[in-house]
């Protein structure tokens, strides 16, 4: 993955960076929210797109 297009996904509960991903900024204008597993909370939580 190209480093300049990476965005980080931050857990809404513990505020830790758990995942890195990318998105098409031309088509998706809103911030991404995904439900993913957090290894620190040990449960599925909402992960939001964070700042660079």
C-alpha positions as CSV (number, residue, x, y, z in Angstrom):
1,X,0.0,0.0,0.0
2,X,1.1,3.5,-0.8
3,X,2.1,5.4,2.4
4,X,0.5,8.7,1.4
5,X,-3.0,7.1,1.0
6,X,-3.1,5.2,4.3
7,X,-5.6,6.2,7.0
8,X,-5.7,4.8,10.5
9,X,-8.7,3.3,12.2
10,X,-9.0,4.1,15.9
11,X,-11.1,2.2,18.5
12,X,-14.0,4.3,19.8
13,X,-13.7,2.8,23.3
14,X,-10.0,2.7,24.1
15,X,-8.7,5.3,21.5
16,X,-5.9,3.0,20.3
17,X,-4.8,2.6,16.6
18,X,-5.6,-1.0,15.6
19,X,-5.8,-1.0,11.8
20,X,-4.5,0.8,8.8
21,X,-6.4,1.0,5.6
22,X,-7.0,3.1,2.5
23,X,-10.0,4.7,0.8
24,X,-10.9,6.3,-2.5
25,X,-11.0,10.0,-1.5
26,X,-12.7,10.9,-4.8
27,X,-15.7,8.7,-4.2
28,X,-15.9,8.5,-0.4
29,X,-16.1,12.0,1.2
30,X,-17.3,11.1,4.7
31,X,-15.2,9.5,7.4
32,X,-15.1,5.7,7.5
33,X,-16.7,3.8,10.5
34,X,-16.2,0.1,10.6
35,X,-17.0,-2.5,13.3
36,X,-13.8,-4.4,13.9
37,X,-12.2,-6.5,16.7
38,X,-10.1,-4.6,19.2
39,X,-7.4,-6.7,20.8
40,X,-7.2,-4.5,23.9
41,X,-10.9,-4.3,24.6
42,X,-11.2,-8.0,23.5
43,X,-14.5,-7.3,21.7
44,X,-15.9,-5.9,18.5
45,X,-16.2,-2.1,18.6
46,X,-16.7,0.7,16.2
47,X,-13.4,2.0,14.6
48,X,-13.4,5.5,13.2
49,X,-11.0,7.1,10.8
50,X,-8.4,9.2,12.6
51,X,-6.2,12.1,11.7
52,X,-2.8,11.5,10.0
